[in-house]
Amino acid sequence: MKKKLRLCTILTFLATITIYLINKALCYLATIDNILNNTEGNYYEWRFGKIFYKKQGEGKPILLIHDLNAHSSGYEWKKAAVHLAEQNTVYIIDLLGCGRSDKPNITYTNYLYVQMINDFIKNVIGEKTDIIATGESSSFVVMACNTENNLINKIAMVNPLSLSELAKIPTKRTKTLKFIIQLPIIGTLLYNILQSKKYIEESFQTKYFDNSSRIEDLMIKAYYESAHTEHAHSKYLFGSIKGRYTKSNIFHCIGRLTNSIYIISGGSDLENIEIAEQYKKYVPAIETVSIANTRYLPQLESPGEFIEQIQLFFSVEG
């Protein structure tokens, strides 16, 4: 019995060391190209961690906020920002837990990002600003505007989550999933599997882009790197997303806003177009438009057409 127990202990130890080394190797290989850090930027010393941001251009400020995902970052706005910066001061941020920003071991919530956006505008931008946000991040902007409506001017939402999806709350199952993902070694391995390069490639091919020929290898590498910087500590954000802690019911908030709100949808995804119409049905003042032959990331897949729509919405020249 003692021999069996000793053998079991040794095997467990060896398995743990093996998994640890696999995790280290995966993170090293994912970040070896150092794509994200080739971009110069600044850091905003926020109370929950450093927030990476890039400022370019001159003129009326526009804040660009990427989709909320463990593999997302300001890289999402790489192409569109160049055009916007010709006539505007453009701020591109990496949300806390993403890209080059800090990734503390905390529970990430909707209100955390609401605070972050408002504090960034007050302490870095210093004046009322227009905002363009993607996916779930759009809900943070709505909440931030509802909290302090003197900070945000016009809002453009790119393929926002449905109002019903945002209203979902944590359950025992989602809380358990969050706990497992955040475990030190096994959780990191699970995260590395769920955020593999193959998964990101499939996301681009089936969700993010309509035309796979537009997908660049550098995009895949940048997203894969973003998911694994700081030893894959984006898993803490990933766990909170899967646990539904980042969602918040914005039904009442969005109905009270007096800001001009625009929704841009990928024209090749009928679900996103339907979601935009749901928003418009709930708040008739919202304007919607779809960009043909694009899906979830029209600003990256078809930046020229995307900028044309932004020109109409924010009256800027691209």
C-alpha positions as MATLAB code, in Angstrom:
seq = 'MKKKLRLCTILTFLATITIYLINKALCYLATIDNILNNTEGNYYEWRFGKIFYKKQGEGKPILLIHDLNAHSSGYEWKKAAVHLAEQNTVYIIDLLGCGRSDKPNITYTNYLYVQMINDFIKNVIGEKTDIIATGESSSFVVMACNTENNLINKIAMVNPLSLSELAKIPTKRTKTLKFIIQLPIIGTLLYNILQSKKYIEESFQTKYFDNSSRIEDLMIKAYYESAHTEHAHSKYLFGSIKGRYTKSNIFHCIGRLTNSIYIISGGSDLENIEIAEQYKKYVPAIETVSIANTRYLPQLESPGEFIEQIQLFFSVEG';
ca = [
       0.000    0.000    0.000;
       2.831    2.384    0.857;
       4.572    1.557   -2.417;
       1.380    2.275   -4.365;
       0.876    5.546   -2.530;
       4.494    6.553   -3.163;
       4.178    5.663   -6.848;
       0.948    7.631   -7.130;
       2.614   10.656   -5.508;
       5.597   10.457   -7.850;
       3.389   10.134  -10.939;
       1.228   13.063   -9.816;
       4.316   15.184   -9.268;
       5.750   14.266  -12.680;
       2.418   14.938  -14.388;
       2.180   18.345  -12.708;
       5.710   19.276  -13.758;
       5.007   18.101  -17.317;
       1.836   20.175  -17.584;
       3.637   23.187  -16.125;
       6.413   22.883  -18.721;
       3.865   22.474  -21.512;
       2.116   25.664  -20.394;
       5.419   27.549  -20.307;
       6.360   26.291  -23.772;
       2.997   27.246  -25.264;
       3.215   30.784  -23.876;
       6.793   31.156  -25.100;
       5.964   29.997  -28.621;
       2.858   32.213  -28.746;
       4.767   35.383  -27.826;
       8.111   34.741  -29.530;
       7.310   37.090  -32.450;
       6.636   39.963  -30.038;
       4.138   41.534  -32.445;
       2.154   43.612  -29.971;
       5.188   45.150  -28.282;
       6.473   46.417  -31.627;
       3.842   49.132  -31.304;
       4.847   52.145  -29.229;
       2.388   53.458  -26.692;
       1.824   54.732  -23.199;
       0.464   53.396  -19.924;
      -2.275   54.880  -17.796;
      -1.603   54.009  -14.147;
      -5.092   52.972  -13.107;
      -5.873   51.779   -9.591;
      -6.490   48.181  -10.718;
      -3.481   47.988  -13.041;
      -1.655   49.644  -15.917;
      -3.741   50.299  -19.037;
      -1.887   50.351  -22.352;
      -3.025   52.932  -24.865;
      -1.840   54.501  -28.084;
      -2.537   58.104  -29.093;
      -2.246   59.339  -32.667;
      -3.452   62.246  -34.781;
      -4.917   65.616  -33.851;
      -8.442   66.933  -33.634;
     -11.680   65.913  -31.953;
     -11.036   62.838  -29.749;
     -12.285   59.360  -30.581;
     -11.800   56.429  -28.210;
     -11.594   52.960  -29.797;
     -12.455   49.989  -27.579;
     -11.865   46.437  -28.804;
     -14.110   43.425  -28.295;
     -14.045   41.795  -24.864;
     -12.192   38.533  -25.377;
      -9.063   36.993  -23.888;
      -7.346   37.120  -27.295;
      -8.503   40.628  -28.242;
      -6.474   43.838  -28.034;
      -6.133   47.262  -29.601;
      -4.685   45.467  -32.633;
      -8.306   45.157  -33.740;
      -8.222   48.868  -34.673;
      -4.834   48.791  -36.401;
      -6.182   49.565  -39.884;
      -9.109   51.847  -39.092;
      -7.132   54.043  -36.683;
      -4.725   55.169  -39.409;
      -7.576   56.763  -41.360;
      -9.311   58.232  -38.314;
      -6.077   59.853  -37.140;
      -5.935   62.018  -40.261;
      -8.568   64.337  -38.787;
      -8.950   63.238  -35.164;
      -7.047   62.486  -31.991;
      -7.469   58.725  -31.756;
      -7.025   56.787  -28.537;
      -6.737   53.002  -28.758;
      -6.750   51.090  -25.473;
      -6.142   47.527  -24.375;
      -8.792   46.720  -21.796;
      -7.622   45.498  -18.396;
      -6.878   41.771  -18.750;
      -6.149   42.063  -22.489;
      -3.160   42.623  -24.755;
      -0.440   44.776  -23.232;
      -2.444   45.940  -20.224;
      -2.058   44.350  -16.790;
      -3.888   41.096  -16.118;
      -4.531   40.918  -12.367;
      -6.073   37.856  -10.741;
      -9.459   39.406  -10.011;
     -13.061   38.914  -11.023;
     -13.677   41.123  -14.051;
     -17.118   42.720  -14.089;
     -19.088   45.071  -16.281;
     -18.849   47.827  -13.692;
     -15.054   47.424  -13.491;
     -14.812   48.373  -17.168;
     -17.374   51.148  -16.729;
     -15.084   52.695  -14.106;
     -12.049   52.169  -16.316;
     -13.605   53.939  -19.316;
     -14.825   56.915  -17.299;
     -11.503   57.277  -15.460;
      -9.547   57.050  -18.718;
     -11.618   59.788  -20.340;
     -11.318   62.070  -17.295;
      -7.628   61.503  -16.582;
      -6.104   60.895  -20.030;
      -8.347   62.346  -22.744;
      -9.564   65.220  -20.598;
     -12.623   66.170  -22.669;
     -15.898   64.812  -23.980;
     -15.230   62.113  -26.561;
     -16.858   59.953  -29.208;
     -16.493   56.200  -28.748;
     -16.502   53.214  -31.071;
     -16.724   49.831  -29.328;
     -17.068   46.232  -30.486;
     -19.190   43.371  -29.184;
     -19.709   43.076  -25.437;
     -17.559   46.164  -24.835;
     -20.414   48.242  -26.251;
     -22.388   47.529  -23.086;
     -19.623   49.095  -20.971;
     -19.901   52.300  -22.969;
     -23.680   52.430  -22.528;
     -23.297   51.919  -18.775;
     -20.440   54.446  -18.570;
     -22.525   57.034  -20.376;
     -25.463   56.365  -18.079;
     -23.177   56.845  -15.059;
     -21.489   60.063  -16.227;
     -23.202   61.441  -19.324;
     -20.942   64.487  -19.500;
     -17.962   62.408  -20.655;
     -19.251   60.711  -23.797;
     -20.657   62.259  -26.956;
     -21.626   59.962  -29.838;
     -21.472   56.167  -29.580;
     -20.932   53.659  -32.391;
     -21.377   49.972  -31.548;
     -19.954   47.298  -33.818;
     -21.922   44.044  -33.646;
     -23.031   44.435  -30.001;
     -24.311   41.465  -28.005;
     -28.071   41.055  -27.914;
     -29.924   42.656  -25.018;
     -31.139   39.239  -23.895;
     -27.595   37.807  -23.901;
     -26.344   40.734  -21.818;
     -29.117   40.123  -19.284;
     -27.825   36.635  -18.396;
     -26.487   36.204  -14.868;
     -23.922   33.802  -13.327;
     -25.164   30.312  -12.496;
     -23.664   27.452  -10.498;
     -22.397   25.908  -13.727;
     -20.737   29.094  -15.002;
     -19.239   29.816  -11.575;
     -17.751   26.314  -11.517;
     -16.293   26.799  -14.992;
     -14.698   30.076  -13.862;
     -13.175   28.326  -10.847;
     -11.692   25.532  -12.985;
     -10.206   27.911  -15.563;
      -8.507   29.935  -12.840;
      -6.800   26.931  -11.231;
      -2.975   27.387  -11.302;
      -1.785   24.577  -13.607;
      -4.739   22.510  -14.816;
      -6.755   25.669  -15.402;
      -3.929   27.214  -17.411;
      -3.690   24.083  -19.564;
      -7.444   24.177  -20.185;
      -7.184   27.850  -21.094;
      -4.290   27.171  -23.486;
      -6.374   24.490  -25.183;
      -9.433   26.737  -25.474;
      -7.300   29.646  -26.769;
      -5.129   27.636  -29.132;
      -3.888   29.014  -32.439;
      -6.215   26.597  -34.236;
      -9.206   27.960  -32.318;
      -8.286   31.549  -33.207;
      -7.840   30.618  -36.873;
     -11.281   28.976  -36.866;
     -12.778   32.054  -35.196;
     -11.458   34.257  -37.995;
     -12.720   31.875  -40.663;
     -16.193   31.241  -39.242;
     -17.050   34.281  -37.098;
     -14.755   37.264  -37.551;
     -14.312   37.415  -41.346;
     -16.629   36.659  -44.246;
     -13.854   36.283  -46.827;
     -11.069   34.011  -45.574;
      -8.699   35.328  -48.271;
      -8.583   38.632  -46.338;
      -7.220   36.939  -43.224;
      -3.565   37.771  -42.738;
      -1.162   35.490  -40.913;
      -0.014   38.467  -38.843;
      -3.567   38.910  -37.519;
      -3.698   35.325  -36.274;
      -0.294   35.672  -34.625;
      -1.235   38.965  -32.952;
      -4.441   37.529  -31.496;
      -2.685   34.336  -30.398;
       0.063   36.382  -28.761;
      -2.459   38.586  -26.986;
      -4.062   35.532  -25.400;
      -0.750   34.322  -23.971;
       1.143   37.403  -22.806;
       2.109   37.551  -19.118;
       2.108   33.736  -18.868;
      -1.493   33.451  -20.108;
      -2.878   35.570  -17.276;
      -5.737   36.585  -19.584;
      -7.267   33.360  -18.287;
      -8.585   35.360  -15.333;
     -10.589   37.550  -17.695;
     -11.561   34.475  -19.720;
     -12.893   32.827  -16.559;
     -14.947   35.903  -15.695;
     -16.393   36.022  -19.220;
     -17.351   32.341  -19.093;
     -18.731   32.883  -15.614;
     -20.968   35.697  -17.014;
     -19.557   38.255  -14.601;
     -18.914   40.776  -17.390;
     -22.536   40.885  -18.508;
     -25.090   43.404  -17.294;
     -28.687   44.154  -18.153;
     -28.641   47.458  -20.066;
     -32.349   47.583  -21.000;
     -33.133   50.567  -18.779;
     -29.781   52.315  -19.265;
     -29.884   52.471  -23.038;
     -33.467   53.654  -22.989;
     -32.517   56.683  -20.884;
     -29.582   57.857  -23.013;
     -29.908   60.983  -25.121;
     -26.653   60.373  -27.018;
     -26.593   59.671  -30.742;
     -26.119   55.901  -31.055;
     -25.191   53.992  -34.198;
     -24.877   50.263  -34.748;
     -22.659   48.841  -37.483;
     -23.260   45.192  -38.379;
     -21.431   42.725  -40.561;
     -23.741   42.274  -43.542;
     -22.959   38.582  -43.996;
     -24.198   37.632  -40.528;
     -27.970   37.767  -40.320;
     -27.933   37.254  -36.558;
     -25.957   40.457  -36.009;
     -28.297   42.377  -38.293;
     -31.283   41.053  -36.336;
     -29.640   42.116  -33.063;
     -29.179   45.634  -34.444;
     -32.865   45.740  -35.354;
     -33.767   44.597  -31.825;
     -31.856   47.569  -30.411;
     -33.598   49.906  -32.864;
     -36.993   48.461  -31.975;
     -36.310   49.107  -28.306;
     -34.814   52.583  -28.917;
     -36.156   53.936  -32.243;
     -33.624   56.800  -32.291;
     -30.774   54.339  -32.828;
     -29.485   54.281  -36.404;
     -28.255   51.050  -37.972;
     -26.212   50.100  -41.004;
     -24.623   46.904  -42.283;
     -21.421   46.531  -44.264;
     -21.741   43.972  -47.038;
     -19.413   40.980  -47.233;
     -18.163   41.344  -43.656;
     -18.927   39.604  -40.382;
     -17.887   40.381  -36.793;
     -14.852   42.615  -37.398;
     -15.680   44.870  -40.377;
     -13.110   47.429  -39.153;
     -10.379   44.849  -39.706;
     -11.831   42.992  -42.695;
     -12.983   45.990  -44.728;
     -11.520   49.140  -43.126;
     -12.237   51.352  -46.147;
     -15.996   50.759  -46.072;
     -15.983   50.895  -42.292;
     -14.389   54.356  -42.341;
     -16.995   55.551  -44.842;
     -19.705   54.747  -42.307;
     -17.781   56.433  -39.515;
     -17.451   59.522  -41.704;
     -21.227   59.680  -41.896;
     -21.731   59.015  -38.193;
     -19.073   61.258  -36.694;
     -18.629   63.715  -39.564;
     -14.897   63.013  -39.866;
     -12.848   62.620  -42.994;
     -11.004   59.341  -43.509;
];
